[in-house]
Each structure stands twice: as C-alpha cells, then as structure tokens.
Amino acid sequence: MHAVGKKVRAFVRVKPSAHFAQDVIKFGADNKSIDIHIQKDAKKGVVNNKQTEWSFRLDGVLHHASQDLAYQTVAEELVSAALAGCNGTIMCYGQTGAGKTYTMMGATADYRHRGIIPRAIQQVLRTVARSVDALVTVRISYLEIYNETLTDLLAAPNGGGAGEVQMAVVDCPQGVCVRGLSVHSVSDEEEALNLLFEARRSKVIAEHTLNKNSSRSHCIFTIYIESRFSVCSDVRCVHSKINLIDLAGSERLSKTGSAGQVLREAAYINRSLAFLEQSVIALADPKREHVPFRQSKLTHVLKDSLGGKCNTVLVANICGEALHVEETLSSLRFATRMRWITVEPVLKVTCDPESTVKALKKEISLLKQELAMHDSLANRSLVNYDSLTDDQIAEIKSQIHKYLQGAIDEIDIMNFRQVQEVFKQFKQVVREQECEVEARLRSKYVLIDKNDFVTVAAAQKVGAVDVDHHLLREQDLGTRPTPASPRPDEKKRSVMSSEQSKKEGPRRLSSGRDLGACLPSTSQASILTSDLDVRKSTKSDDAANVDAQPSKAAPVEDPQRPSSPPSKAVAFEQFKEESGSVINRIFKENKSILLARRKRSSAVTRRINSIKQELEEIRKALESQKQERMHQGEYVDEDGHLIVEEKEFLLIMKLKDLKEEYRCGYAELQDLKAEIQYCQRLVDRCRNKLISEFEIWYSESFLIPTHVRNALQPGGSIRPGMVPINRVLCLEEDEQDSFERMQEVVLPCGPDSASFYKAKMKTEQKHTYSRAMSSLKRMRKKPEHVTAAGKGKA
C-alpha cells in the first residue's frame, strides 16, 4: 500500500531572547517564511557584491511557541500516522545552544515544559490503552553516537562482559538496524518515562562559552509499535517505528573557545553533520545515483529516515541574535535542502490471510499429486494422505488398547497422520490413568495448606492435625499424651476450654471455609500417613517441658490472660470472631465475588470454544458447497450477480451471526479477565491485611509482658509508639494509596501529570541511592579516617 510521494516537512523554531534582531530577521505574514537582511560592511569599499538578503520558504515558523503548540504542529500528525502503520522520523538540527534538546526532551522539572519525546510516549501509550480492535505491543530503544562510537543508553550499568555483543550498524531485509542495541517492552507511560529519565543521566554533556549543558553526542530515541489484529480482520500484523533524533549542535571554535577533549568532540560533531548535509544534498538531486550513507555512523543509522519510506519532519533550531546570523543562515539552508527530498510513506502490513490460505491449499494439492505419482512409479499400494476418518480413528484406538493389553505386538501404520493419531491416543490413555489415580488418592487423603490458618484451625478442632500442623494417625486421635502434673487451676481452665471448644467446634468449622464436607469428624478420622514422617509426641513433649519448669515468684497476672499463649491457629479463630470480624467478612465477600467471576469466565470460555467449533464446521460446509457449485457450474442473474442456493445463504447468515456472537463473547471474556484480576488483588490484599492484623493482635495480646502492657496503657509510663493500641482498620485505602490519590489531585496539570512526576521521583530516588552507596564504598576504602575519629571521641 503506497502513499503519494510528498516532500519532507521542515519547521523553524526560534529560541526566545531578550536581544532578538528585529532588523535582521523578519517573519512572513503567513508564518511560513523568513527573510534575513544584513547591512553591507562599509570597510570593504563601495564595490561590494556580497549577498545581503535571503528569503526561505518553510512549512511553519515557531516563534514564542509553547511546548504544547510545538508538539501539535510538528509531531502529533506524524505519531498518529505511525500508530496507523507508517514509520516516522523527527529530527532537530541547529547550532549549539539553539534549543534542540529542549525541543526534543524538554525540562524534566515541569510537566508543562516536557518535550516531543515524553509527549509522543504519552500519545502512543494512551492510544494503545484505548485500542480495542488490536493487541498492540510498544517497545523503546535509546542509541547514542559519541565520537563515532555507538552506546546503548538503556543497557544495564553492569551489563558489560566478555560475551557482550559489539554494537554495529548493519543492513537487513527489514531496513537498517543496530546489532547489540537493547529493546525494552513498556506497558504504561510511567515505565517508559522512567527508562527515559534514567537514560538521560548517562548522556555525555560538556560546558563551553555558548552552552553550559552542551550535548556532545547524537541521540536517537526509537518507539517500536507492533499491532496484531483479531482473526476476523484482514490485516494480521502491522509494524511501525518512530525515530526521535536529537542531533548535537554545530560549533564555531572561534565562538565556543573549546579546547582539549571538548575540541576533539566538536571535531567529530562537525564532521558527522557535514556528512549528513552531503547525504541530504545527494538525496535532493534526482540525477544522483549514489548517496554516501556509509560515510559516518550517523548517516548510516538514518538511511531509512532520510528519503526512505517514512514520514520525515525536520525542526531547525536557530538563535535570534544578530551575533549568530551566519549559523542561522546555515541552519535555514539545511532546512531548505531537506524540503527538496521526496518521501513515500508505506504502510507495512502482512499478507492477506485468505490469500495465504489459498496459496497453501494449492501447494498442498500439488504435493498430494506429486506423492500419488511417486507411489504409482514405486509400485506401492494406494496411500491415502487425507485426514483420518472416524472409522480409522476408532480402529487405531482399538489397536492401541489391544497393544496395551498384550493381544497384539504391532500397530499397523501406513502414513504420518496415523503416527500422529497413535501418539494422540497414547496421550489420552495416560491422561485417563492420571485422573483415575488422582481420584483414588483424593478419596483416601485430605490436602491441607500449612499456611492457611483457617483450614488448619478447623482440622485441629476435629483432631486431624496437632499444634505443629502435623497429620495424626487414627491411633493418635484416641490416645494423645497429656501434660505432666498440671496445676489445679490450669487443669480446670483446660477442661473448660476443651468443653467450650467441643461445643463451638461445629459452629466455627461451618463458619470458616466449609470444611465439614471435606474433613472427617473425630470419630471417623482415617487420614493415611504411611508416606509421611510424623512426629508423634511433639505437642506432649513441649507441654510437659512447660509444666515441669519450677514456678518462680512473679507479679500478679491478668486473670483474663492465659498463662501460656495459645497456638496461632486457635488464636486466629478467636481473632476472626472478635477484632478481625470486619476484615474477615470483607475477605469472604471478595472471595465469593471472585469465585463467581471465575465461574462466569469458565462458562463464557466454553461458549466461545463451542462457537469456534461451530464456525469451523460451517466454514467446511460452505467450502464444500462452493466446491460443488464450481463443479456443477455457477448461476448468475441478468445483472451478472452470483445466485446461491438457500442452504448456502442460510449458512452464510449463520456464519455472520456466529462471528458477531464470537466477538461479543470475546469482549465479555476480556472484561471478565480484568474483573478477575481486580478481585484477585482485593482478595490478596484482604488476606495480607487479615494476617498482618492478626500478627499485631497476637503480639499485643499474648507475647508482651504484663508490666510492659501496663506501661503502654493510657496513663502509663510509656506512650504508645512501637505497639499501637487503638488501631484504625481501613481496607479501602492504605496510606500509600491515599498519598498517591492526593498526589494526583494536587499535581500541576491534574492527574495526567501523575506518570511524569512518578517517573521523575523514581529516577531521583534511584540516583540518590546510588550516590549514597558510592559514598559508603569510599568511606570503607578509607578506614584510617574512622579510626582517627574514634580516637578523638575517646
């Protein structure tokens, strides 16, 4: 799909200045032309033929334009075309200090001043998030060309090694690519901006007279977009990419005063920009057959972007002072030459699936004919290469069962399809045996998760497990060892607690997780533990050791507090009925909603699968009808329209209805998946909240000594701090969520800027952490300073 050839678009952006040369630079009324006039030098005499006036025609002039207006004028249309499938390139060119990096990257301190790259990321990812017709994958890469050396700005800091691939620019069938350049997949704006801000810290900059933060390298940020459409669409996959290029500025050494390393960098920059201009001149000349793209790494990388099959936009950044009029003229000449280049954007799509299927069917038919000819020449019996019929599949299944029973020693196989069917039947037999073994084991065993407090507590009440969560044999359930010589009050209290647990056992078990149906009662416990290493007397030994300790003089204890803390499983049941009742109720409600959504998702999935099978059957029936019609001859009316039978017409209409039903079912399934993920997060969050609150409650209720508890009470000697007494139970929103919501409200420019500032904050935190760690390493390398400080303190 070729578009009509068009020219490269070129815009000029003027850097704001308090000393703008209004007498030298004038803009046209249509804001698309620039006129430059300089006065003749009187020192060179009366006869002076040097040109003093120039006029340049461009696609637009951005003077005193905001970042928002600059993006809408330059990049918004190009990014939209890239989302549709056409490659795009935006390039900033100009002298050093003219504002190229500000145009491309912007200021990371303020969301409103962000440049083309962050705004393009936002437009692409937000469009992808709203897309429903295609599955879109977005990836990014960041390349730096410094002194003719390629650097990956998104590579891991310690990723270098002996086996690292040397980066190089190579030509491939898909176009020019950089070998060894890492490409990172991103799913949201914050993730992409975080990578971008982190990579910007690795960019090489230097200071000279005209610019305190001068870029010493060419940077190319690329966004790769891959769109995969549904089966019902004609387009299978669309690939496109956006190259956002921030060129280093050209420098006049007489003005910058560069020396040393900065001078060497300036030489490389000017040389690569000179080669870029030569390539542009060659591309603009229709008579030139050769374009010198391989003169430098920069021109080689930009081979597809300049004069290729993509949309190309140039932004020429100029300074408005009269002092820089020569550099301004040079940038405007380059922009004019770029407008002479003709580009032909191409939508990159894969082949039509129907044509691919037809070609493959034709190839299969030819191969079958060739096989039949080969069999006849080899005097072989007629071999059938078509799909197996139901009778043939049944015959193979019968032979497999006889083979497994030992009735026959071999299975008759004539072609490859029979081999596949034999393996398929063997796999089905293995699955049936696995299901049978699993059902047999489930009838004899009960599976209990040790981390599930609710299930363990319920199993402990019916006597299936001990305090240490070990399974008990049947003989252990009736003859459990008792603690040695308990005190009278403890014995009385234990008897009361055991009777109370017997009374409340069935009620708590039914309110836990409905374990009464899957766990046996105390009299019917028959859990097999022959394959488990069960420690029989762990509980009894621990109880005996605790009771055998001599009683020491201690202050008067709280009569409501037990002398020894109960097991966490028992305490967990008590916590759920008392302090954690609200959390437990919300947890159960969320879990029931999650189970309902999963059941609905399973039902929708089965319905979609049945629709797919029915679609395949109807397609086969339509294909047979079409073959029969072609064999018998087609009927047309007076206008030349094809006449089909009523049966075929009904099949076509049914196929259309099924496709619509399939689309609706698929959309409903996607919505259910999103709801299931959200409900799963809520359930996990409630579970974690329930466990964390229980741990705090258990510590406060049983593990803290009495004198510490008295001190922590209101009016005590210690104010509550480490162990809060009056805790606020809030499941809807924790402190982090509250802070993030408040941040989205109070951030400049509203919630849209949240991703930008979050990425900025993460980058700053990472940078601060790196600086702190490097400082610690330097301190460890100088132990003598620590020793001296220690002596001074002593």
N, C-alpha and C positions, 0 to 999 in steps of 0.2 A: 504494500500500500504506500505509494509515493505521493508526497505532497508537492505542490507547485513550488519551484525554485524561488527563493527570496534572498534578500541581502541580510548581512549581519547588521544588527541594530547597535547603534553607538550613542551613548549619552555622556554628557559632561556634567561633573559635579564640582562646584566652586567652593573652595574652603573659605569659611567666614573669616573676615579680617577687618580690623579697625582702619587699616591703611589700603583699602581697596582702590585700585587705579581706575577711577571712573572715566578719565580722559583717554585711557589706553584701551580698555576692554568695554565693549558695548554689546548688549544683547538685542536680538531682533524682537519685533512686536509679537510674533507667533511663538516666541520662546524656543525656537528650534535653530537659531543661527547665532554666530558670534563674529563680531567684527573687531579687529585689532588694528590700532593705528599708533605708530610711534613717530616722534619728530626726528627730522634729519639732524645729523651731527654737524654743527657749523664749523667745527675744527677741520673737517675733511674737505673744505673748499666749496665753491659754488657748484661745480660739476660733480654731482654725486648721484649715481644711478641705483643706489641700493634701495631695495623694496622697503616701503614703509607702511603698507596697508595689506591686510589679509582678511579674507572672509571665509568662514567654514560653515557648512550646512550639516546638521546632525539630526538625530531623532528626538532630542529633547535636552534642555538645559536645566539643571537643578541648582538654583541659587537661593540660599537661605531656606533650603528644603529640610524638613524633619526626616528622621529615620523612617517613620511610617510612610510618608509620601514617597521617599526614595524607593522603598521596597515595593509599594504598589505600582510605581512607574516602571521599575526595572525588572523585578523578579516574579511578581505574582502570576502573571500570564505564563511565564516560562515554567514555573513549578507546576501549574495546573496541566500544561501540556505534557510534562514528564509523568504526572500521575496517570495520564491517558495512554502513555507508552512511548513518547518521543524523548530522546536524550536532549539534555540542555547543558549549557555552559555559560557561566557568568564570570567575567574577568575584570579585575581592577588594575588599571595601568596609570602610571604617572610618576612625577619626580618624588624624591624623598621628602617626607613631611607634608604631603598634599592631602592626606586623609584616606588612603586606601584601606588600611587596616580598620579604621573607624567605620568606613562604609561596609566592609565585609563582616567584621566581627562586632563592632560597636563597643560600648562601655559596659563591662560586667557589673559595675556598681549600681546601675539603674536599669530597671526593666524597660522603661520607655526609650532608652538610648541603645537598645540592642541592635545589632546589625543584620545583614542579609542572611548569614548562616543560621543564627538562632531562630529567626523568623521563618526561614524555609523549613527547618526541622519541625517547628510548631505547625505549619500549614500541612506538611506531609503527614505527620502522625495524627493530627486531628481529622484529616480527611480519611485516613485509613481506619480510624476508630469508628467513623460513621458509615463506612462501606458495608453493605450487606450482600452485594452480588458476588464479591470475590474475596478470596483469602489472600491477604497482602502481607508480604514479608519485607521489612525495611532493615537495611544494613548500612554501616558507615565505615569509612576509612579516612585517614589523615596522613598525607605524604608531605615531607619537607625536602627541598633540594637546596643544600647548603654547600657552596664551593664545589658544585658538580658531584656531590655525594648525596645519595638517597637515604633518608631516615624515616622510620615509621614512628610517628608521634603517639600512636595508640598502643604500641608494643609495651609489654610488661617491663618495668625498670630492671629487673634481674633476669630477664629472659634470654640474654645472650649466652652463648655457649659454643662448644667446639662444633656441634652439629647444626649451628644456625645457618639458614639459607642466605646466601649473598643476594642482596636486592639488586635487581636489574630490570631495565625496560625491555620488553620482548613484544614481538608482533605475533598475534594468534588469529585464528579464523574469526573470532568474535570482535577483534579490534586490538588496540594496544592495551597491554596490562603490565603491571609491575609485579615481578616474581618476588615472593617473600613479604609482600605487604599484607598485614593482617586486616581482616574484615570482621567487624563486630555486629552482631544482630541486636537490635534495640526494639523494645516493645512500647515504650512510652517516652514522653518528652523529657522527663526528669533524668532518665537513664542516659539518653543521648547527650543532653547538656552537661551532665556530669563528666562524661568522657571528653567532651569538647573542652570544658574548662580545665580539666586535668592535663590535656594535651597542650593547651596554650602555655602552660608553665614551662614546657620543655622547648619552646620555640627560641631560636637564637636572636637576641636583640643586642644593640650597642648604642652608644651615645656619640653624637658629633654636634657640630655647630647648629645645624638646621633642625635636628630632631633628637630629643633626649631618649626616646624609645624607638630607634630605627630598626625595622626588620632587616635582618641580614640574610634572609633566605626566602625562596618562593614556596608558598604553602598551597596545597590542593586538597580541599575537603570534598569528599565524594559521598553522595547518598545513592544507594542502590535500591531499586524498587522492583519487586517481583510479585506480579498479580496472577493468581491461579483462580480461574473461574469454575463454576459448577459444571456438572456433566451435561446439563441441558443446554449450555451455551455453545456457540460456535467456536469461540476462542478458548483455547486450552490454557495458555500461559503467555504473559506479556512481561518483557524485561525492559527496564529503562534505568538511567542514572543521571544525576545532576552533579556537574563539576563546578565547584565554587573556588575560584583561584584568586589568591591574594599575592600579587607579584611584589617583589622587592623594588624599591624606588631607584630610578636612575640618579646618579650623583655627579656633580661637577666638583672636582677636587679643589678648585680654587675657592669654592664657597663652603664646602664642608670642613676643609682642613684636616682630612683623615690622614692617619699615619699608622705604621706598624700593621697589626692584624686587621684593623678596620680598613686600611688602604688595600690590603690583599682581598678582603671580602668585596670591597667596592669594584675592584677589577673584575672579579668573577660575575658580579651582578650586571655591570655594564656590558660585558662580553655576551652573556646569555640574552640580555634584552636586545642587543644588536643582531644576534642570530634570529631572535623572534621577529624582528622587523623585516629581516631578509626573507623569512618564510612567508610573512604576510604580503610582501611585495610580489613574490613569486605566485602566490595564490590569486592575487588580484589581477595578474596578467594572464588572459586566456591563451596567449601564444606559448607560454612557458609549459614545457612538458615535465620538467623535474622540479620538485620542491625540496629544498635542503632541510628536511626534518631531523636528520641524524647529526646535525652539527653540534647539538647540545642536548643534555638530558631534558631540559625544559621543553624544547620544541618537539622532541620525540614523544614525550608524555602527552603533549597537546595535539598530536597528529589527528586524532578523531574529533577533537573540539574545534579545530580551525579548518574550515572548509569541508568538514565531514558531514555526515547525515544527521545533524542535530541542530537545534536552535542555539544560536550563539549571541550573547549580549556583551558589549564592552562598556565599562564605565571608566572614562578618562577623568582622573582627579587632577585639578590644576589649582595653583595659588593665584590669588587676585592681586598681589602686589606687583608694582612695576619692576621691582628688582628681579623677579623671576619670569619676565616676559619671554625670554628665549626658551626656557624649559616648557612654558605654556604652549608656545608655538610648536615645539617638538611633539608634545602630547596630542595636540589637536591634529597635526599631520598624521600621526599614527592612527587616530580615531577615524580620520577620513579614509585612509587606506583600508582599514577594516571594513568600512561600509561598502567597499568595492567587491568584497568576497561574496560569492553566491553559495548558499547552503540549500540542501534539500532534505528536510526532516523526514525520517522514515519511521513508521510505527512497527516495532519489532514484535511480531506475533508468530505463534507456531502454526503448523498446517491445520487445515480443517479436519476434525476427527472423522467426518463421514468420508471424505476423500481418502484419508489414510486407511480406513476400514475397507473401502472398496479396493484399494491397491493391494492390501494384504490378502483379501479374499481371492483376488485374481491370481496372486502369486501362489496361494495355497492350491488353487485349482490346477495351475501349471505344474506344480510339484507332484500333485497326485497323478496327473497324466504321465509325467516322467517316471514315477515309481511303477505305474502299471506297465509301461513299455519295458522297463528294466526287468520286471518279474516275468513278462512274456518271453523276452530274449533269454532269460536264465532258466526257462522251462520250470518255473516254480508254479505251485498252485495259486489260484487267485486269492490274494490277500486283501482284506477289507481295511482301509485306512480311515473310515468314517468313525464317528463317535459310537461308543458301545450302546447297544440297545438294553432294555430292561431284562430281557431273557438272558443275554450274555452276562450281564452283571450278576444275575441270580445264579447262573451256572458257575461263575468264578467264586461266589460266596459259598456255594455248596462244596466246591473242590477244596476251599481253604478249611472248612470245618472238617471235612474228611481227612485232610492232611494233618490237622492238629490232633485228631483222634487216632491217627496211625493207620487209617484204612487205605490210603494211597501214599506212594512215595514221591510223586512228582505232580506238578500242576502244569497243564497244557497252556502254553503261551505262544501266540503267533505274531504279535506286533507290540509296539511300545505302549499303546494305550492299555493293553491288557496288563503290562508290567505296572503301570501307574495304578490301575484299579486293584491289583493284588496288594500293593503297599497300602492303599487306602483302606482295604478291608482288614488287613492286619492291624492297622492303627485303630480301627473301630473296635476290634476284638480286645485290644489292650485297654482301651478306654472303658469298655464294659466291665472288664475284670477289675480295674481300678475303682470304679464306682461300687462294685459289689463288695470289695474289700473294705472300702471306706464305710459303707453302710453297716457292715458286720462289726467294725471297730466302734462305730458310734453307738451301736446297741449295747456294747459292753463297757464303754468308757465315757467319762464326762470330762470335757476340756474346760479348764479354769485358768483365766489370766491372773497371774500373781499381782499385777499392777492395778487390777480392777478391785478397789476396796469393797464395792457393793456386792459383787459376786462372791468374793472371799468371805465377807461377813455373813452372807446368807448360808454359804456352805459350812461355815464354822458353827452356826447355830444348829444345823441339822446333824453335826458331828462328822462331816465328810473330811474336814481338814483340821489341823491343830493350829496353835497360835503362830507357828513359824511357817504356815502355809504349806505344810507337807500333807500329802494324802495319807489316810489311815486305812489299815486293813479292817476286815469285818470283826476279827477278834479284838482289835484295839478299841473298837467302839464300845464294847461291853465291859472291858477290863482296863480302865485307864488308871494309872497310878495317881494317888492323892498326895498332897503336900504333907511333909512330916511335921507332926506336933504343932498344929496351928493354935493360936491363942483363942480364948473363948469368944472374944468379941469379933475377931476376924472370921471364926468358923460360923458364927451366927449370921454375920453380914454376907458371907459367901453362900450360905444356904438360902438366904432371902434373895440374893441376886440370881441364883440359879433357878429358883421357883419363878421369879419375875421373868427371867429370860424364857422359861418354858411357856409361860402364859403369853408373852409378847412375841415369841418366835414366829408363829404362823402369820401374825399380823404384819410384822416387819418384813418377812420374806415376801409376802404378796405385794407390799408397797415398794420393794426395791426394784428388781428388774424382771419380775415374773419368773423366778427361778423354781417355783414349786413344780412346774411341769417338767423341768429337765434335771433337777437334783432329787435323789431318793430321800425318804424320811429316815429317822434314826433307826427304826426297827427294820428297815428294808435296805440299808446301805450295803451295797455289794460292789464297791469300786475295786477293780482289779489293779493291783500294784506289783505284779510279778516282775515287771521290767524296770521298776523304779527303785532307787536306793533311798529307802525311807528311814529316817532316824526316828526310832520309836519313842525314846524316853527323853527327848529334848525338853519338852514342856515340864515333865515331872521333875527332872534334874534341876532345872532353873528354879522351880518353885521351892524345892527342898533347900537349895542353897540360900535362897532369900529368907526363908523362915528359920533356917538354922543359925543365922547371924545373931549374936548377942544383942539384946536391946540396950541402947545407950540412952543416957539422960538427955532429953530433948524438950524444947518448949512445947506448950500445949498446941496441938494441931487443930486445924479446922475440922469440926466433926463431919461436915459435908464432903470433905475431900478424902478419897481413899488413901490408905497407907502406901500402896504401890500403884503406879499408873497402869490403867488397863491397856490391853493391846490396841493398836491403832485401828484394827478392823471394827472392834466393838465401839471404840470411841467415835469412829466415823459414822456409825449408825446413829449414835446419840447426837452428834453434831448436825446431821441432816434433819433430825426432827426438832432441834432447838434453834441454835444460832444460824445454821445454814439452810433453814427451810425455804427461804425465798430463793436462794441460789439454786437449790435442788429442784424446786418447782419450775423455775425458768429453764433449767437444763433439760428436764423431762419434756417440757413443751417444745423446745427447739429440736430435741431428738425425734419426737413424734412427727414434727413437720418435715424433718429431713428424711425420715423413712417414707412418709407419704410421697414426697417428691421423687424419691428413688423408685418407688413402685410405679409412679406415673411415667417416669423416664423409661423404665423397662417395658411398660406396655406400649409406649409410643415407638420404641425401638423395634419391638416385634411387629408392630403395624407397618412401619417403614420397610422392614425386611420382606414382609408379605407383599407389599405394594411393588417392591423391586422385582420379586419373583413373578408377579403377575405382569409387570411391564415386559420382562424378558419373554414370557410366553406370548404376549400379544405381538411383540416385535417379530418373533419367529412366525406367528400365524400370518402377519402382514407380509413378511418376506416370502412365505410360501404362496400367498395369494398373488403377490407381484410376479413371482416366477411362473405361476400358472397362467396369469394374464398375458405375460410376454410370450409364453409358449403357444397359447391359443390365438393371440392377436389382440391388440388393443382397439377399443371402440371410442370414437370421437364424435362430437356433435357437429352441427353446421359451422359453428364458430371455431372449431378446432380444439375445443376443450375435451379433456380426457373424461370418459364415462367409466365409473367404477360401480361394482355391484353393491347391493345394500348391505351385505355381510361385511364387505371390506370397509364400507363407510362407517358402519357401526363400530368396527374395530378401531378405526382412526379416531372417532369421537371418544371412545372409551379410553384410548391411549392418551388423548388430550386431558380427559378428566383425571386420569391416574397421575399424570405429570403434575397437574395442579395440586392434587391431594398430597403427592410426594413433597412438593415444595412447602406446603403448609405444615406437613408433619415434620419436615426437616427444620423449619423455622421454630416450631414448638419445641423440638428436641434441643435446639441451641439455647432457647430461653430456659428450659428446664435444667440444662447443664450449668448455666450461670446461677440459677437459683440454688442448685445443689452445692455449688462451690461456696456461695454466700452462707447457706445454712450450715455447711460443714465448718466454716470458720467460726460461726456463732457457737456451735456445739463445742468445738475445741477450746474456744475462749471461755465458755461457761465451765467446762471441765477443769481447765487450768485454774480458773478463779476459785472453784469449789475446793480443789486440792490445796491451793496456797492459803486460803482462808482457814481450812481445817488444820494445816500445819501450825499457823499462828495461834489458833484457838487451843490446840493440843498443848503447845508450849506454855501458853499463859495459864492453862487450867491444871496441868499435871507436872510439868517439868521445872517450874520456877519455885525456889524455896519459899517457905511461909513468910520469913522475915522480909524477903525481897518483895513479896506480894503486898505485905502490909505497908512497906515504904512507898510502893507505887500507887497505893490507893489515894483518892483525893484527900488532901491534908497531910499526906505522909512527908517523910524527909526528902524523898527523891521525886522530882516532877516526871510525869510520863514522857518518855522520849524514844528510847530504844524499843520498848514494847507498848504500843498504844493500847489503851483500854477501850475507849469509845471509838470504834472503827466505823466508818461510813461505808456501807455496802452499796456499790454502784456498778451495775453490769452494763448499762447503756453506753457509758463513755468514761474511759480512764483519763488520767492526767495528760498522757501523751496525745490522745485523740482530742482532748479539749484544747490543748495548746495548738495543735495543727489546725483545728477549726477556727480558733481565734486568729491564727496567723493568716488564714485565707481571707478573713473578713477585713482585717486591718492593713493588709499588704497594699502597697500602691497599685493602682490599676485593677484592683479587685482580684477575684480568685484565679484569673487567667495567669497571673504572675507567680502563682504558688510554685509551679515546677521550676521556674527560672531561679527563684530565690532558694529553694531547697537544694538544687544542684550547686548553686554558689556556696551555700552553707556547708555542704558535704565536702566540697573541694577545699574550703578554708580549714575545716576541721582536720582533714587528712594532711594538709600542708603543715598545720600547727603540730600535729602528732609527729610527723617526720622530722621537723626541726627539734622537737623535744627529745626524740630518740637519738638524733645525731649529737645533741649536746650531752646527753648521758654517756654516749660512747666516747666522746672527747674527754669527759671527766674521768672515765675509767682508765683511759690511756695515761693519765697524769695522776698517779696515786700519791706523789710527793706533796701535792697541794693539800690533799685531805689530811695527811699526817701532820703537816705544819699547822693546820687549823686545829687539829686535835690537841697538839701541844700547847697552843695558845690558850685554848679553853681550860686545859688542866692547870 
